[in-house]
């Protein structure tokens, strides 16, 4: 059915070990209202239902995309879609365990 590689998931604690975490490209696939409430500093808002139609306009195919959503399932589904579109996408699940500062747009 899907050709998604489940090994392409990353826990937040593993991501913290990556160099230059602020330089990573995060994709928030939750609703825009959730994104505005709270999101990661460098995150691009691209709701799951708009992902296929707008990914090419907003995302850089040469970068690894770290995807998070409302829940793990949503993030994994977004990764499947992005990988099918030719992107390198890694799920980080949700932002509940995020240990760093977040942005509020309100």
C-alpha positions in Angstrom: 0.0 0.0 0.0 2.4 2.7 1.2 6.2 2.6 0.7 6.9 4.5 3.9 10.0 3.5 5.8 9.0 3.4 9.4 12.7 3.7 10.4 12.4 7.3 9.2 10.9 8.4 12.6 12.9 10.4 15.0 12.2 11.1 18.6 12.6 14.6 19.9 15.4 13.6 22.2 17.3 12.2 19.2 16.7 15.4 17.3 18.2 17.4 20.2 21.5 15.7 19.6 21.6 17.0 16.0 23.9 19.9 15.3 22.3 23.3 14.7 18.7 22.3 15.6 17.6 25.9 14.8 18.7 25.4 11.2 16.4 22.4 10.6 13.3 22.7 8.5 10.1 21.7 10.4 6.8 21.2 8.8 3.7 21.6 11.0 0.8 19.6 9.4 -1.8 20.6 12.0 -4.6 23.1 11.3 -3.6 26.7 10.9 -5.4 27.6 14.1 -3.2 25.1 16.0 -0.1 26.4 14.4 -1.0 30.0 15.4 -1.6 28.9 19.0 1.9 27.3 19.3 4.5 26.1 16.9 8.2 25.4 16.6 10.3 28.5 15.7 11.4 27.5 12.2 8.2 25.6 11.3 6.3 26.0 8.1 2.6 25.7 8.4 1.3 23.3 5.8 -1.9 21.6 6.9 -2.3 17.9 5.9 -5.2 18.6 3.7 -3.2 21.1 1.7 0.1 19.2 1.6 0.0 17.7 -1.9 -1.2 21.0 -3.5 1.2 23.4 -1.8 4.3 21.4 -0.9 6.2 22.5 -4.0 5.6 26.2 -3.4 6.7 26.1 0.3 9.2 23.3 0.8 12.8 22.8 -0.4 13.3 19.4 -1.9 17.0 19.4 -1.1 16.5 19.6 2.7 15.4 16.9 5.1 11.9 17.8 6.5 11.1 17.2 10.1 7.4 16.7 10.3 5.1 17.0 13.3 1.3 16.9 13.6 -1.6 16.8 16.0 -0.7 13.1 16.7 1.8 10.5 15.5 -0.5 9.1 12.9 -1.0 12.5 11.3 2.7 13.1 11.1 3.4 9.7 9.6 0.7 10.2 7.0 2.2 13.5 6.1 5.6 11.8 5.7 4.1 9.2 3.4 2.6 12.0 1.2 5.9 14.0 1.2 8.0 10.9 0.4 5.7 10.0 -2.5 6.2 13.6 -3.8 10.0 13.1 -3.6 10.9 14.8 -0.4 13.1 13.4 2.4 10.6 13.5 5.3 11.2 12.3 8.9 8.4 12.2 11.5 9.1 13.7 14.9 5.5 12.9 16.0 4.0 15.7 18.0 5.5 18.8 19.7 4.4 17.7 23.2 7.9 16.6 24.1 9.6 19.7 22.6 12.0 20.9 25.2 12.9 24.3 23.6 11.0 27.6 23.1 8.0 27.7 20.9 6.3 30.6 19.1 2.7 31.9 19.7 1.2 33.9 16.9 -1.6 35.4 18.9 
